[in-house]
Amino acid sequence: MQKNCLDCGEPLIGRADKKFCSDQCRNNYNNRLNSEQSETFKKVNSILKKNRKILAELVPEDKTTVHKERLSSLGFNFTYITNLYTTQKGSTYRFVYEYGYLPLDNDFYMLVIRDKKKE
């Protein structure tokens, strides 16, 4: 039974378990296979970077309060975060890397930066 290259379809010569006729075909096949996944990662990382940049510009030293409309107008995407932190009092901060935000009343958010010394 003749086996063909998974990328270009050319007949394979050599080992019985061979899947590609060349390194180029192997690379093309794997790049095509991973491109959809890579695009998703790139999109999410881009959103997270943008969110982090927005929070970094708004948090001067320690913490501040901002309205949701201000964050939205800068392009902040509330869907993407890197982790959650729940305090002993039960408040849940959403973090984008070292910058966090806590929903308050009337569409306000408290923005904070994680203290590196405590980690």
Secondary structure in CASP SS format (residue, H / E / C, confidence):
PFRMAT SS
TARGET T0000
AUTHOR 0000-0000-0000
METHOD secondary structure of the structure
MODEL  1
M C 1.00
Q C 1.00
K C 1.00
N E 1.00
C C 1.00
L C 1.00
D C 1.00
C C 1.00
G C 1.00
E C 1.00
P E 1.00
L C 1.00
I C 1.00
G C 1.00
R C 1.00
A C 1.00
D C 1.00
K C 1.00
K C 1.00
F C 1.00
C C 1.00
S C 1.00
D H 1.00
Q H 1.00
C H 1.00
R H 1.00
N H 1.00
N H 1.00
Y H 1.00
N H 1.00
N H 1.00
R H 1.00
L H 1.00
N H 1.00
S H 1.00
E H 1.00
Q H 1.00
S H 1.00
E H 1.00
T H 1.00
F H 1.00
K H 1.00
K H 1.00
V H 1.00
N H 1.00
S H 1.00
I H 1.00
L H 1.00
K H 1.00
K H 1.00
N H 1.00
R H 1.00
K H 1.00
I H 1.00
L H 1.00
A H 1.00
E H 1.00
L H 1.00
V C 1.00
P C 1.00
E C 1.00
D C 1.00
K E 1.00
T E 1.00
T E 1.00
V E 1.00
H E 1.00
K H 1.00
E H 1.00
R H 1.00
L H 1.00
S H 1.00
S H 1.00
L C 1.00
G C 1.00
F C 1.00
N C 1.00
F C 1.00
T C 1.00
Y C 1.00
I C 1.00
T C 1.00
N E 1.00
L E 1.00
Y E 1.00
T E 1.00
T C 1.00
Q C 1.00
K C 1.00
G C 1.00
S C 1.00
T E 1.00
Y E 1.00
R E 1.00
F E 1.00
V E 1.00
Y C 1.00
E C 1.00
Y E 1.00
G E 1.00
Y E 1.00
L E 1.00
P E 1.00
L C 1.00
D H 1.00
N H 1.00
D H 1.00
F E 1.00
Y E 1.00
M E 1.00
L E 1.00
V E 1.00
I E 1.00
R C 1.00
D C 1.00
K H 1.00
K H 1.00
K H 1.00
E C 1.00
END
